[in-house]
């Protein structure tokens, strides 16, 4: 009886595994790059100063991250708010896949020390940006290509 139960359980596991494998192969899309997306509301009158701050700090970091192979690309989208408590800028950073996230924080911190300076200088830049904008949220999302 015990042997019969083991055989039945093994059979159920094998059927379940084959169904899962079949379903995984039947996805109507391919997985692509992973994107870090920040939703920003730039304070009134701070558009140009905020973009200058991005140029002096964020862009410098992103260019170096792309050059080092830590990121594939980055983009900034800037538009109109649909209401006063809405975001009007999106900062996007693309990496190859989720595996690229392993150790990425340490790599970016080291890059920041080289490009921006010590932790105090880094925090000063964060504070300056914080006075010019509101961060409404961040997301990590994966691009898909529909087949």
Steps between C-alpha positions, in 0.01 A plus 500: 500500500782741591669427166175573314463838676860593411444406135177704491668804656792473259258476207307805619826698536613401151164598347504832688857572385415424136192726518710781651767456231239503224338814641838674526568426134159632397549856628384752240805719567876500551657660805723796432696757693428604856425868563528710814237773471470807728192727489594858585303821549724800443409791726371817333784711361758224557495335155828637367688483834386139544610404148838669564534294818419185302760600243769558763433186701249244370601516133867473594423186702284350226758563227763327714261212583438442129873523425578246776225266380289539816211645296392472136345843468306774677227744406327805639140578405364844589142610445200679644326414824139390462418655839698688770591188700628304199850414380644663189835327453607139472860389549562158344806276522522178297703194601536176306303276739427432866836323542670837439358619833738277696764729648373801303455719810865453604621566146295819473618623842862451393429683176336783697805539723719530192274745314323699772715461808453375851172410672453859627518642148262232376250581777532873426398432139205291617389780732525759221292281268250440781441873529418524129270203457271241654568133436158340456630148474734254337440176317710217366333364188588255227449576135316235298489445127165359386546228242 
